[in-house]
């Protein structure tokens, strides 16, 4: 049951991150640059997703390792 709660919490955090990066933190110059490899906007947008995803996955991994000590490294 604890693993299910951790999984749902991680998914909720990732959904929140997706909303924040895609709508709240996206000025027009990033929106214009998405889909064009010659403009920096898409790269900044992807970086925002990466920076938002990494802490959430790290926290989830720590929680999973705490629940299952045999899997800890």
N, C-alpha and C positions, 0 to 999 in steps of 0.2 A: 504493500500500500504506500509505503514511504517513497518508493521509486516512482510510482504513478504521480504522486504529488510533486516531486521534483521535476518530472517531465512536463507536467502541465504548467508549472511555474516558469520553467525555461521557455516554453512556447509562448506564454503570455509576455514574458520580457522581450522576446524576439519580435513579437507583433508590435509591441509598444515602440521598440527601437525602429522598426520599419516605418511606422507612422511618423515618428519624429524626423527621421532622416528624409523620408519622401515628401513630407508636407511642411513641417515646421521649419526645418533648416535648409530649405531649397529655394534660394533666390532665383530670379529669372535667368541670370547668366549660367547657372548650373543646369537649369531646365533646357536652355538652348543648346548646351554642349553635350547633352546625352545623345548617344547614337552617332556621334561624329568623332572618329578617332583623332582628328586633327585639332580638336578643341579640348581644353582642360576640364571643362565642366563635368564630363562623364567620369573622369578619373577622380575628381574631388568627391563626386557622389559615391563612387565605389569605395573610396577610402573612408567615407563616413559610415558606410555599412560595415566595413571591416572593423573600424574602431568601436562601433557599437556592439558588434557580434562577439568579439574576442572576450571581453569581460564577462558577458553572460554565459558563454560556454565554459570559461574557466571556473566560474562560481558553481555551475552545474556539475562540472567534473569533480571539484573538491567535495561537493555534497554527496555525489555517488561514491567516491572513494571512502568517505566517512561512513556511509551506510554499509559498504562491503570492504572491510579491511583487507581481505585476502586479495583484492584487486588493486590495492594501492601499490604504487611503485616506490 
